[in-house]
Amino acid sequence: MDVDERFERLRDWQRRLYEAGWLGVDWPVEDGGRGLTVLHQAAVMQELIRSGAPMPPLVVNLVVAGPTIVRFASPEQKRRYLPPLLAGDEVWCQGFSEPDAGSDLASLRTRATRCGDVFVLRGQKVWTSYAHRADFCIMLARTDSDAPPHKGISQLIVDMRSPGIVVRPLRQITGDSEFSEVFLDDVEVPVENLVGPLNEGWKVAMHSLGSERSRILLQRHASAELALKQLSQTIGAQAKRTGAAISDDLVRRIGACRVQLSALGAQVGKTVERLESATPPGALDSVDKLILTEAEQSVYGLALDALGPYRLAQGTPLGLDSERWQHDYFYARSWSISGGTLQIQRNIVAERLLDLPRT
Ligand SMILES: Cc1cc2nc3c(=O)[nH]c(=O)nc-3n(C[C@H](O)[C@H](O)[C@H](O)COP(=O)(O)OP(=O)(O)OC[C@H]3O[C@@H](n4cnc5c(N)ncnc54)[C@H](O)[C@@H]3O)c2cc1C
């Protein structure tokens, strides 16, 4: 099955989950949700993952654009955008990062100039996941060039089919092209597409990033738990079948991954609490992200080491699906960067939790 066919199948899966009431569980009923808590939504996602079911594919819809619209958009915007967003009928991307504004996001230079009833957008975004499939983008742009960096930014909903937008997919180490460069050349965006107050997009963006980090974390924690379970069971079954001993190093590393994931599991309740109270991203999210990313990379690194030279073979040598583990290993490398790099998370922990001098 090629990438596009797989995507459409998963999109159909997302539609079915939506129709069954399993998405937007913590959103208000009037916004298309069930009016329950983040803990309920996290439980649904974790049970889906534990059962081996695929995740709904439109991650940006569910963890970035959706929660941002629920929190900051006008009633008209909510009515227009939320139902197709949740059902997966419209695809969203997140246009924050730029070639010279990633870790230092406040230095972004894409400009939105008010001209009558529209903002005119000029600039460039990069690493925009799903941009080549997207119908809409939740985008940050500078609306006041004279204000200090964090002050003159606004968040806009941009129709990705507007004239003046060019999307150029970038190929990743996995071979897929999940993200793209997006060029914006005098793109007109109706003023009613502003989300939240004018020039206060930084506050909106902090909420979007906080939601992204913690919601994704809850899902990825469950995925990593499942991956470790599958990996250790397969290694155990293979050893039983062949009578070969499992090396001490492998046993020690499986144990180390288990400890990392258990440590994170113990914090999940607190993470849910922060989400419930819409706390902006902070040092505790950074601790979660550091532990999770290191655990994920250890699990997938372990799989490749267990495969040894068979990692290059096709099929299931040693009982392990070599293509799947290779893909997941490469994909997990990107988690050191996406949603805030590990170096930046360490800086945050050092300065805000450990009270070390600023770098
Ligand atoms: C798979 C993937 C998907 C992504 N999807 C999206 C998306 O959908 N939308 C979007 O807007 N963005 C997306 N991003 C972009 C991501 O948020 C940025 O890559 C990230 O914030 C880092 O920014 P940068 O790439 O510009 O690196 P830079 O900020 O240029 O950093 C380069 C290196 O310098 C280090 N560094 C920078 N500043 C400091 C410092 N003060 N102290 C110590 N070290 C420092 C960094 O840790 C990094 O190692 C995605 C990235 C990836 C990998």
The ligand as an SDF file (V2000), in Angstrom:
LIG
                    3D

 53 58  0  0  0  0  0  0  0  0999 V2000
    9.5980   15.9550   12.1470 C   0  0  0  0  0  0  0  0  0  0  0  0
    9.4330   17.4260   12.3750 C   0  0  0  0  0  0  0  0  0  0  0  0
    8.1890   18.0010   12.2040 C   0  0  0  0  0  0  0  0  0  0  0  0
    8.0230   19.3690   12.3880 C   0  0  0  0  0  0  0  0  0  0  0  0
    6.7850   19.9040   12.1580 N   0  0  0  0  0  0  0  0  0  0  0  0
    6.6180   21.2380   12.2820 C   0  0  0  0  0  0  0  0  0  0  0  0
    5.3430   21.8260   11.9610 C   0  0  0  0  0  0  0  0  0  0  0  0
    4.3930   21.1380   11.5880 O   0  0  0  0  0  0  0  0  0  0  0  0
    5.2250   23.1660   12.0710 N   0  0  0  0  0  0  0  0  0  0  0  0
    6.2550   23.9670   12.4880 C   0  0  0  0  0  0  0  0  0  0  0  0
    6.0470   25.1700   12.6030 O   0  0  0  0  0  0  0  0  0  0  0  0
    7.4750   23.4360   12.7770 N   0  0  0  0  0  0  0  0  0  0  0  0
    7.6760   22.0970   12.6780 C   0  0  0  0  0  0  0  0  0  0  0  0
    8.9150   21.5470   12.9540 N   0  0  0  0  0  0  0  0  0  0  0  0
   10.0190   22.4450   13.2750 C   0  0  0  0  0  0  0  0  0  0  0  0
   10.5490   22.3650   14.6890 C   0  0  0  0  0  0  0  0  0  0  0  0
    9.6560   22.9440   15.6120 O   0  0  0  0  0  0  0  0  0  0  0  0
   11.9130   23.0770   14.6720 C   0  0  0  0  0  0  0  0  0  0  0  0
   12.7530   22.2980   13.8490 O   0  0  0  0  0  0  0  0  0  0  0  0
   12.5210   23.2180   16.0420 C   0  0  0  0  0  0  0  0  0  0  0  0
   11.8020   24.1460   16.8030 O   0  0  0  0  0  0  0  0  0  0  0  0
   14.0030   23.6580   15.9770 C   0  0  0  0  0  0  0  0  0  0  0  0
   14.1530   24.7820   15.1760 O   0  0  0  0  0  0  0  0  0  0  0  0
   15.2330   24.8140   13.9930 P   0  0  0  0  0  0  0  0  0  0  0  0
   15.0460   23.5970   13.1430 O   0  0  0  0  0  0  0  0  0  0  0  0
   15.1200   26.1390   13.3370 O   0  0  0  0  0  0  0  0  0  0  0  0
   16.6300   24.6700   14.6950 O   0  0  0  0  0  0  0  0  0  0  0  0
   17.4820   25.8450   15.3660 P   0  0  0  0  0  0  0  0  0  0  0  0
   16.6380   26.6150   16.2930 O   0  0  0  0  0  0  0  0  0  0  0  0
   18.1920   26.5860   14.2810 O   0  0  0  0  0  0  0  0  0  0  0  0
   18.5250   25.0150   16.2000 O   0  0  0  0  0  0  0  0  0  0  0  0
   19.6650   24.3800   15.5830 C   0  0  0  0  0  0  0  0  0  0  0  0
   20.4540   23.6940   16.6900 C   0  0  0  0  0  0  0  0  0  0  0  0
   20.9350   24.6820   17.6330 O   0  0  0  0  0  0  0  0  0  0  0  0
   20.4900   24.3550   18.9430 C   0  0  0  0  0  0  0  0  0  0  0  0
   20.1500   25.5880   19.6710 N   0  0  0  0  0  0  0  0  0  0  0  0
   19.4280   26.6480   19.2110 C   0  0  0  0  0  0  0  0  0  0  0  0
   19.3190   27.5830   20.1830 N   0  0  0  0  0  0  0  0  0  0  0  0
   19.9670   27.0980   21.2710 C   0  0  0  0  0  0  0  0  0  0  0  0
   20.1940   27.5780   22.5890 C   0  0  0  0  0  0  0  0  0  0  0  0
   19.7150   28.7580   22.9880 N   0  0  0  0  0  0  0  0  0  0  0  0
   20.9000   26.8060   23.4480 N   0  0  0  0  0  0  0  0  0  0  0  0
   21.3800   25.5890   23.0740 C   0  0  0  0  0  0  0  0  0  0  0  0
   21.2000   25.0780   21.8260 N   0  0  0  0  0  0  0  0  0  0  0  0
   20.5080   25.8080   20.9460 C   0  0  0  0  0  0  0  0  0  0  0  0
   19.2350   23.5140   18.7540 C   0  0  0  0  0  0  0  0  0  0  0  0
   18.9820   22.6880   19.8640 O   0  0  0  0  0  0  0  0  0  0  0  0
   19.5880   22.7150   17.4960 C   0  0  0  0  0  0  0  0  0  0  0  0
   20.3920   21.6060   17.8430 O   0  0  0  0  0  0  0  0  0  0  0  0
    9.1170   20.1870   12.7730 C   0  0  0  0  0  0  0  0  0  0  0  0
   10.3800   19.5980   12.9550 C   0  0  0  0  0  0  0  0  0  0  0  0
   10.5500   18.2460   12.7540 C   0  0  0  0  0  0  0  0  0  0  0  0
   11.9130   17.6520   12.9390 C   0  0  0  0  0  0  0  0  0  0  0  0
  1  2  1  0
  2  3  1  0
  2 52  2  0
  3  4  2  0
  4  5  1  0
  4 50  1  0
  5  6  2  0
  6  7  1  0
  6 13  1  0
  7  8  2  0
  7  9  1  0
  9 10  1  0
 10 11  2  0
 10 12  1  0
 12 13  2  0
 13 14  1  0
 14 15  1  0
 14 50  1  0
 15 16  1  0
 16 17  1  0
 16 18  1  0
 18 19  1  0
 18 20  1  0
 20 21  1  0
 20 22  1  0
 22 23  1  0
 23 24  1  0
 24 25  2  0
 24 26  1  0
 24 27  1  0
 27 28  1  0
 28 29  2  0
 28 30  1  0
 28 31  1  0
 31 32  1  0
 32 33  1  0
 33 34  1  0
 33 48  1  0
 34 35  1  0
 35 36  1  0
 35 46  1  0
 36 37  1  0
 36 45  1  0
 37 38  2  0
 38 39  1  0
 39 40  1  0
 39 45  2  0
 40 41  1  0
 40 42  2  0
 42 43  1  0
 43 44  2  0
 44 45  1  0
 46 47  1  0
 46 48  1  0
 48 49  1  0
 50 51  2  0
 51 52  1  0
 52 53  1  0
M  END
$$$$
